[in-house]
């Protein structure tokens, strides 16, 4: 019998449902926030979503400033810029609104506001000395699950790598999930972020650190996302599909925040950092070959995923069922028109040795992987998706 200790951490307060954005002022006031900084990106400002939040804050008499210069895959220096604005404004609460990049910058700006920097000294596990300012995170994609994770991923352009800050001090005080905010997402963004959320669940489920509780979360996330992602992609105004996707992303975030992700993300980080491939796309490209490599490390779990993806596994061996799960993922990515080859982004065979070395540096994630990965394995897996 397995007597290992089990722990589960997640965001302490989650408000979810259509119209949840309207509760933002009350949640901010509950945290003592008379003055807040909104951390977001230019696209959300242009789409009018930030203006909706600002109107609500104005009506509630909450003073607010805005840092809206978060790029995709932000370099870690951006967090320092946001933290400086926090101090200039004298903000008591930080509101992160957007996809994973904006939420992660909000989280890191929070701890930089109360801890002596520099930000690059915080990369790693449990290196944040003290709690940050309290944060309210409002995701506008069903993707990263950042609103329920103690993790922030930032780009180190000097080393051409993505690096993680992992600390319980990064958990927000409140997560607000409003599916109405995701209705305007372009189909390509819906596809990439939805695949990212699905991959979080797959990797949490097959991680060596999985527990019965994270398995429960990951299985429900996989079932929800696989059943609704095609609809959300093809008919972006379907609120039921959007809400199911947001809930699936949330559950996947809870699962991987505790079980960890594995080699798919380790492969995605170097190609994302050096070739600026969007995170969800980078993960999607690497998913099938890494699943096929990993499945021998835990055939029963890889086989069980096939039925979560709606596949008929009656009469199949565990290995055949596991391969069915891999093929289901390939077909989903094709239906969503997600790019599936590295050469589309200018990557050639000459780039592979250095990229594979980058994978091997992501030891935090490879420690969770169900199968041991060697450098030559990493090179072979990249070549399969050239």
N, C-alpha and C positions, 0 to 999 in steps of 0.2 A: 504493500500500500504506500502511496506517495504522501509523505508527511511534510513536504516542503512548505515553508511559510508563504502565504499569499497576501499581497497588498494591492489595493486599488486606490488610485488618486484621480480626481477629476475636478472640474470647476464646481464650486459650491452652490451656485445659483444659475439656473438655466430657464429663460423665458422663451417659449416657442409657440408660433402659430401665426396665421395671417393677421396683420395689423400689430405685431409685437413691437414694431418701431415706435409706436405711440407711447409705450411705457418707458422709453428711454429717459425722459426728464425725471420721472419718479424714481427710477433706479439710480440715477446720478445723485439726486438729492438724498436718497437713502445712504449713500456713501459719503455724504458731506461735501459734495462737489458744487460749490457756488460758482466756480470758475473752471472751465475744462478746455483741453486742447483736443481737437479732432485730428486724427492722423489718417490720411486717405491718399488717393491718387488722382491725377488730373482727369482720367476717364470718368470717374464717378462724379466729379464736379460737373463735367460737361453733360452727363446724363441726367443731372438734376437731383440725384439721390441725396447728395450732401446738403443741398438746399432744403430738402424736406426735413432733414434732421435739424438743421440750423433754425428753421421756422419753429419747430417744436421747442427748441431751447429758448428762443426769443420769447415765445408765449409763456414759458415757465419762469422767465426772469433769470435764466442761467447765462452768465457771461461766457463767451467762447472765442477761441482763436482757432486757426486752421493751418496745419502743415499738410500741404497737398502735393508734395513733390516726391512721392514714393514711386520708383520705377519698378518694372517687373524684375525679378531676381535682384533685389537691391544690394549694392555693395554695403559692407558693414559701416562705412563712414556715414551713411544716410541716417542711421540710428542716432549717431552723435549730433547730427544737425537737428533732428527732431527733439532730442533731449535739451539742447540749448534753447529751443523755442519754448519748451515746457517751463524752464527756469525764468525766461524773460517774461512770460505771461503770468507766472506765479500760479500755475494750474494745480488744482488739488486732485483732479481725476483726468485720466486720459481715455478718450473714446477712439478705438480703432474701428474703421469702417472700410470694408473692401474685401479683396481676396486675401490669400495667405500672405502676400508680401506686405500689405498695409497692416494686417493684424500682427505680424511678426515684428515690424518696426515699432508699433505701439508698445508691444511687450518689452522690447529691449530698451526703448526710450524710458519706459517706466523704471526699470532697475538702474539705468544710467543716471536717472535724476536723484537717486538716493545713495548710490555707491560711487566711489572714486573710480574713474575709468582706468585705462582705455578699454574700449569695447572688445578689442582682440584678446585682452587678458581673460575674458569671460568664456571663450570657446572651450567646450568640454563639458564634463558632468559635475554638477554641484560646485561650481566655482563662483557663484554669485553670493557675496557675503550676507547681504541683508535684503529684506523685502523692498519692493519698489512702491511707487504710487499705485493706487488702485485703478484698475482698468475695467472698462466695459467694452466688449468686443462684439461687433455686428457684422457677421459674414454676409457677403453679397454673391458668393458662389457656393455651390454644393461641391466642395473639393477638399480643402486642406484639413479641415477639422481643427484648425489652429485655436479656435475658441475654447477647446477643451483639452489642450495639450500644454505641458510644461516645457515646450521646445520652440526655439526660433531658429530658422535656417537663413543664413546670410551668405552672400558671395564674397570670397576673398579673391579679388582680381589680381593681387600680387602673386598668389600661388595657383591661380586658375582652379580653385576648388570652392565647393560650397561647404560651409562649416556650421556646426550646430552649437547652440547654447542650451543646455539642459539643466533646469532648476525648478523646484516647486514654486519659487518666487515668481515664475512667469505665468502661473495660472491666473486668469482674470478673476476679478471679484464677481463679474456677471457676464453671461453670454446671452445676447438677444438674437433669436433666429426668426426672421420674418420671410416666408417664402415669396411674398409679394415683391421683395427686393430683387429676386432672381428672375422675374418674368422677362426682363428686357435683355437678358444675357444672349449674345450672339451664339448661333448653333455651334460654331467651332470651339468657343470657350466652354459651353455646356459639355461638349464631348470631352475635351481635355481635362477639365476639372472633375467631371464625373468619373472618368477612368482613374484619375488620381485617388479619389475617394474609394473606389472599388479595390484598387491595389493596396491601399492602407489596410483594408479588411482582410484581403488575401494574405498579406504578409504578417499581420498580427496573428491570424489563425495558424499559420505554419511556422511562426517564430519558435525558437527553442525556449523562449520565456513565456509562452502562452499558458494561461491558466483556465480553469473551467469558467470563470466569470468573463475573461476576455474572449474566450471562444463563443460564449453566448452572445456577446455584443457583436463580434465579427460575423457570426453566422446570420444574425438578423440584418446586419448592414449589407452583406453580400446579397441576400435574398431581396431586400428592398431595392438596392441600386440596380441589380441586374434586371429586375422586373420593370423598372421605370425609366432607365437611362435612355433607351431608344425613343420613348414617347416624349420625354423632356427635350431631346435633341430635335425630333421631327416636328413637334408641336410645342414650341416654347411657352405658349400662353396657357398650357394645361396646368392649372394651379395644383391639382391633386398630385400630378407627377412631380411637380416642383417641390411640393411639401415632402413627399416621400423621399426625394433625393436629398433634401436638406437634413431630414431625420437620419437617413442612411449615412451621410457624411459625418454627422455628429457622433453616431454610434461607432463608426469606423475610427474616428478620432479618439474616442474614449478607449477603444481596444488597443490601438497602436501606441497611445501614450503610456500604456502599462506593459504591453508585451513587446513593443519595439517593432520596427520594420526591418527588412532583411536586404538581400543583395540587389533586388530591383532598384531600390533607391541608391545603393552604393554605385551601381552602374550609371544611374541617371545624373548623379552630381557632377562628375567630370565633364560629360558632354554638355550639360546645362551651363556650367560655369565658363567653359572655353568657347563653345559654339553658340551660346545664347539660345539654346532650344528651350521653349517653355517647359516648365517642370512636369506638367501633366502629359505632355507629348513625349518628353524624354522617358518618363516612366512607362508609357504605353509601348514605345518602341522596344524596350528591354523586357517587357513582361513575359511574353510567351517563351523566348529562349531561356530565361532564367527559371521560369516555372518548370520547363522540361528538364533542365539540369537538376533542379532542387528536388523533384518529385521522389527520387529514389531515397531521399533522406527521411521521408514520412509518407509512404504510399497510402496508408489509410486516410489521412487527412486530405491529400490531393485528390483521392478518389471520391471522398465525401462531397467535395466542392461541386462535382459535376451535377448532382441532384439539386444543389442550391441554384444552379444556373439553368434549371429546367430540363436537363438532359435525362434520357431514359438509360439507366445503367443496369437494367435487369439482364443477368447472364454474362455480364462483363467481369473480367478479372480486375483486381485493384489497379494493376498497371494500365489496362485498357480504359478503365474509368478515369484514371488520372489524366491520360492523354486526351480523353474526351473533354475534360475541363479546360485543358490548354487550348484545344481547337475552338471551344466555345468562346474563349477570350479573343482568339484571332478573328473569329467571325464578327464578334461585337465591334472590335476596332475597325474592321472593314466597313461595317454598316455605318459607323460614326465618321467615316472618312478621316480617321486620324492617320497622319503620316507613319509609315512603318519601316522606313529605311534611313540609315544614317547619311548615305550619299546625297540625299535631298538637301542636307544642311552643310554640304561641302566637306564632309569627313571622308578621308581616303584611307587606304590600307596603311599608308605611312604614319598616320596619326595613332594607329591602334596601340602600339607598344606603350607610348606615353600615357594614353587614356587608361590602359589596363593597370599601369602602375598607380594611377590616381585611384582606381577602384580599391586596390589593396591597402591604400592609406585610410580608407573609411572603416577602421577597425571596430568602431562603436556599433556599426550595423552588421558587419560580417560576423561578429560574435553571436548574433541572434540567428544566423542562417542555418537552416536544417541540414545543409550539406557543406562540408569543408570546401573552400574555394582556393585554388592555386592560381598563380600568375598566368600560367599557360591556359587554364580554364577561362580566365577573364578575357584573354586575347581571342580565344575560339568563339566565345559567346558574342563578343562585339562583331567578329567577322560574319557571323550568321545573319546579322541584320544590316550589313553594309548595303 
